[in-house]
């Protein structure tokens, strides 16, 4: 299984499959697609209008990873279910926290 994140010099890029308009905000572990790519599954209550779902995802992941909300941003897939989020911070700590979320 591939990792749902890629290491960067100042943090990680995290691959996420987002489901908006869910019953509650939560992270559902890792899923691997038919082409072998892995991504973190996430759900938010926010609707996908005016970036509300993306902002909710950024806040939820920042809280789960213990980083400031300003450290998490959607860098690709803003209007798609499959997104890439950049998380800026200590790479070692982020990897440890992501591994606990991925279970």
N, C-alpha and C positions, 0 to 999 in steps of 0.2 A: 504494500500500500504506500502510495506517495504521501508526503506530508501536506497538510492543508495550509502551510505557510512557507515562505522563502526568507532566508536571512538577508539582512541588509546591513550596511556599515553602522547605521544608527538606530536599528530596530528590526522590525520584520514586516513583510507584506503578507497579509492574511487573506485567504480565498474563502468566500462565504456565499452560501445559497440562502437568500432571504425570502421569507414568506411574510408579506404584510397582512394586515387585517386579521391577525390571529386572535385567539381568545385571551392569550397572555403573552408577556415578553419572556422568552427563554432561549437557551442554547441547547440543541438536541444532539450534540456529538458530531462525529465525522461521517461523511458519506462519500463513497467512491462511485463515480459515474462509469458508464460503459466504456469510455475511452481511457479509463485508468486514472483520471485526475481526481484528487480528493479535495473536499471543501468542508468547512464547518457549516452545519445547518443551524439557522437562527430564525426565530419568529418574533415579530413585534406587533403590537396592537395598532400602531399608527397606519394610516392609509398612505398609499403611494402617490400622494399629490404634493406638489411644491417642495419635494425633498423631505417631507415629514418622516417617512419610513427610514430613510438614510440617516437622518439625525437621531432617531430613536435607536437605530442599530449602533451608531457611533457611541452614544451615551451608555448603552447596555454593555458593549464590549469594554469600554474604558473602565466601568465599574468592576466588571468580572476580572479584568487584568490588573486592577489596582493602579491605573495611570490616570492623569488628568484627562478630561474630555477633549481638551485641545490637542492631545497627543495622538488621537485617532481620527483618520479622515478617509473618506471614500476617494480612491484615486482612479478607479476604472469601473465601468458598469453602472453608472449612476441611475440609468433607467432600466436596467436589466435585473433579473433575479440573481444572476451570478455576478458577484462584485469582488473587487480587490480593495482591501483596506490597508492603509499604511499605519503602523503603530510605531511611534518613536519612543525609544527608551532603552534601558539596559537589555541587550540582546539575551544574555544568559537568563535573567529573571523572566523575561517575556516568554522564552522557550519553555521554561519550567511551568509557568502558569498556563500556557497553551496546551501543554501535554496533559494537565489535569482536566482542562475543559474538553479535550478531545476524547475522553473516555466515556 
